[in-house]
Amino acid sequence: MKQDNYNTQRVHKVNLVLLTALVFLIVVPITVERGVSDSAGIIVAGALVLLLSAVNYFLPIPEYLKGLFFALLPNIVVVALFNLDGFALNKHYLILLTLAMVTLYLKKELILVFSLIVNAAYISMYMFNPSGLLGSEQGLKAFITVFFIVNGIMCAFFYISKWGRDLIEESYKKELEAKNLVEKLKVTFSSIEEGTITLEGNINHFHSSITTIYESSHHILDSVQEMAAGIQEEANNISHVNEWMGNSLQKVNHTISISEGIVEKSDEMNGKVQDGWNKINQVTSHMETVNSAISTTALTVTELQTSLETVNTLLEGIKQIADQTNLLALNAAIESARAGEHGKGFAVVADEVRKLAEQSANITVSIADVTNTLFHKSKEAQVKSIEGEHAVMEGQHLLNEVSSFFSEIKDSFQETNAELSKGMEEVKSATDNFTHIQEQIENIANISEENSASTQEIVATLEDEHHLITSINEAVTELNHVSLQLKELVNGDKGFSGNQSGQ
């Protein structure tokens, strides 16, 4: 059985008041006209009707059966008055009043039952007491007229009850649907609020991470630029050393052809070899510095890749939240469409939420593209750093060999100065050593040039990465702004939903 949502208790109160007023309207005029002694029966009947009405009001019986009793009590009194007191037009009005009392319950079945009772009463009174029912007009025509007028009124009351009840049930269904939609919308806004809080937390964490990456990238760029300047200076020094070694070789050849000045030339060459040995030691120190800088660069680039992978993970979480927000907005739009006119305001809100979710997803995809580009750039920078590290290690190894050769030359020149008798053979051996040293220095110069080129490429790559990280930072700021707008929109619409629920 369907739940009855009609307020029958209110109708009971109205009918009780109407019965009380009806009893007083009937009893008081008769008592005034006939006197209390002659109206004792009427007074007792009125009191009995009031007592039965009060008992019926408080009696724990079905509500619509109680309503039938409220309408039957005055109807029975009127039928008794027709038989005892004779015809009066106002008595027919009282019967119509009882029909109105039944109609107040808006229950078509109740009207049908009451109509059968009233029709049975009219037919019985016409058969046994037509004068009491119709007065002087006792013919069948007069009865049919009254009968059909009363039934026509009852028919109108029947449709009024039927249509009124349909309107009540439809209104109740609409109310239930509206409440369900409001509850669903509250749940949707709660989910959106939680998603917005999570999104805001992730954005703040991501913003902190990208700021750290931005500062690290700036430091890396400065370090690599300093390293590039050092490598360039190293190449220049090696070039100078190469020139000096060429001059030294010429001097050694000249020493062989001019044996008369071998001692003076040997002393001069010894000084130059000492100077060259000091330069080689300086170059070796620079190479160690370069090796340390390149190792630091490789480590920093590796940390940058790890940070970018963390950024991609955070971006994936943001994208999932944006997708969930988009789905919730779509569900809200569907529910608001079902609500019809009541859900138009919610449809606009859901559409704005969906647009913001799509904008967040698009920005996340753009950031993901930028971070992927950064990842590939950092990978290339890592490869170049590793190549530069290997090249510097090889250059340092060659410089160690050169330093060893210079040490031998220095010892050789000292021995030459000590033993001029062995001069020619020793000088020839020194010439061979110088030739080998020059070849090694040329190799070192070539390696330094390659290191310089690689370092320039690393600088260019890091500058590109720095610009990309700057773009990501700006995009994150914009995404944070969009998140704040979404949060303000959700908070505003929650207040709107609360006002609607209160109404």
Protein Blocks (a to p, Z undefined) as FASTA:
>chain_A
ZZdfbdfklmmmmmmmmmmmmmmmmmmmmmmmnojklmmmmmmmmmmmmmmmmmmmmpcc
dfklmmmmmmmmmmmmmmmmmmmnopafklmmmmmmmmmmmmmnopaklmmmmmmmmmmm
mmmmmmmmmmlmnommlcfklmmmmmmmmmmmmmmmmmmmmmmmmmmmmmmmmmmmmmmm
mmmmmmmmmmmmmmmmmmmmmmmmmmmmmmmmmmmmmmmmmmmmmmmmmmmmmmmmmmmm
mmmmmmmmmmmmmmmmmmmlmmmmmmmmmmmmmmmmmmmmmmmmmmmmmmmmmmmmmmmm
mmmmmmmmmmmmmmmmmmmmmmmmmmmmmmmmmmmmmnommlmmmmmmmmmmmmmmmmmm
mmmmmmmmmmmmmmmmmmmmmmmmmmmmmmmmmmmmmmmmmmmmmmmmmmmmmmmmmmmm
lmmmmmmmmmmmmmmmmmmmmmmmmmmmmmmmmmmmmmmmmmmmmmmmmmmmmmmmmmmm
mmmmmmmmmmmmmmmmmmmmmZZ
